[in-house]
């Protein structure tokens, strides 16, 4: 809670809010997660009415009220069950011991219904900061696999940022775009662009 107001927004409530923004508000998945997270911070900071002002810029009033209801814990039956289930999964998931991980993974979890997920970081921020001698922005890049459901790249930017799942081809394209942007930034800095 940002100001100790006593109102905590759970991860399940955030996911229901993001789902409403995505499904009803027609925002992209990433946009929906970012907006839900921003509104959750407002609620936790005691600025409950500010969510209306913020959301009025991007979605209709009905969607705004549904998102507010999710963040305030005033959910309808199905949404409430969904939020509770997500919270339960977070609370009941347990770590897979290091000796049982595949060689590429540095973490793994199993949830009560048997679903197993592994992840392996491909960007070591501690090492990067040590080599560069300066702090890096909080970025997570990893391979993420839900056994039996597929493997992808997970990108998260910012402290507590919402993760963005990418297919391998999309990750390559983002990587290429980052290299191009870095090259162009160097050219602009050198005055040759």
N, C-alpha and C positions, 0 to 999 in steps of 0.2 A: 504494500500500500504506500503510495507516494507521500501522503501527508499524515498517515496514521488515522484516517477518517473512520476506519473500521470496516469499510466496504471493500472486500477483496473480490476481484474478478478471476474466476478459475479458468484454467486452460480449456475446459469443456465449454464454458460460456463464450470464450473468445472464438472457439471453432464454430459454434452455432451462429454467432454474429457474422463471422467471415462467410459461412455458408449462405446466409441470407443475402449478404452483399453480392456474392457471386451468382447465386441462383436467381434471385428476384431482382437485385439491383443491376445485374448484368455487368459487373466489374470483372476484370480478369482475376484469376485465383490470387496472384501476387498482390494486386491492388486491394482486393478484398481483405487479405490478411493484414496488410499494412494499415488500412483504415480501421479495421476491428481493433488492432493493437493500440492505435492512437486513441480511439474512443475509450478503450479500457483504461488507459492511463488517466484520462480525464475523470472517469468514474472513480477510480482509486484515489484521485487527488481531491475528490469532493466537488468537482465541477460537473455535476450530472447534467445540467441544462445545456452546457457547452456542446454536448454530443449532438443535440438537435441542430445547433448553428453550424457545426462542422459538417455533419452529414447532409444538410440541406443544399450544400454546394455540389453534391455528386449523385444523390438518389432522391426518389420521391418521398413524400411524407409517410406513406404506409411502410416502406422499407426502413425508413429512419426509426419509426416506432417499434418495429420488430427487432431491429438491432439493439435499441435501447432496452427493450424488454429482456433480451438475451443477456446483455451485460449487467443488468440490475437484478437478474435472477428471477424475473417474473415471466417464466416460460410456459408455453402451452404443453400439453401432455407429451407429444412426440419429441419436441425440442428438448424438453426437460430430461427425457429418457436418454436422448443422444448425448447431452452434456454430461449427465451422470456416468454414462458408459465410457466416455473419453477420460474423465477423471479417474474412474476405476482402473482403466488400463494403465494410466500413468502411475497410479499408486501400487498396482499389483504386479507390474512388470518386474522381472528380476534379471540381473546381469548374468551373462554366460561367462564362466571362468576362462581366464586367458588360455589355458591349455586346450580348451575345446573350440577356440576360434580358428577359422581358416587363416592361412598364412598372410593374406593381404589385409585382414581386418585387425583393428585395434580395440573394437568394442562390439558387443552383441547383447541383445535382450530377447527374452521369451515372455510372452504375455499368457494369461491363464488359458486362453482357448487354443494354445499351441503354436501360434504364429511366432516365427523366429526372424529377427532382423539383425544384419551385421553392417558395420560401417568401418571404413578405413580412411583416415585423414591423408590428404595428398599435399597439404600446405601446412608446414610446421611453423607456426607464428613465432614461437620462442627462438627457434634457430634463425629464422629470417631477421628478427629484431637483433639478435646477437651478431649476425654477419653484417647487417647494415649499420649497427650502432645507433639506431633510432627506433622509436615505437612505430608499430604498424596499426592501421585501423583494424578493429576486430572483425576478421573475415574467417569463415570456415569453408573449406572446400574438401569434400570427401566423396568416396564411392559408397553408395548405400544399396543394400540388397534386402528385399523381403523375400525370404526363401519361398519358392514356388510362384512368386508374383512378378519377379523381374528385378533388374539392376539398373541403377541410374546414377547420376551425379547430383549431389546436394550442395547448394551454394547458399550461404547465410552471411549477410552483412549487417554489422551493428550488434551491440550488446542486446541479447534477447531478441534479435531479429527473426522474422519469420523465414523459415527455410524455403528455398525454391528448388523444386526437383526438375532436373533437366535430363533429357534423353542424351545418350552419348554424342550424337550428331549435333544437338543443340549446344552442348558443352564445348565441342570443338569450335563451333561458330563464335560463341562468346569469347573463347580463348583467342581466336584470330582477331576479333574486334578489339580486345584489350591490347594485343600486341600492336595493332594498327594505331590505336589511340595513343599508346606510349611513344611510338615512333613519331607521330604527328606532334605530340607535346614537345618532344626533343627538338624537332625541326622549328617549331614556333619559338621555343626558347632560344634557339641559335639564330633566329632571324632569317631562316632559309625557306620558310613556308609561304 
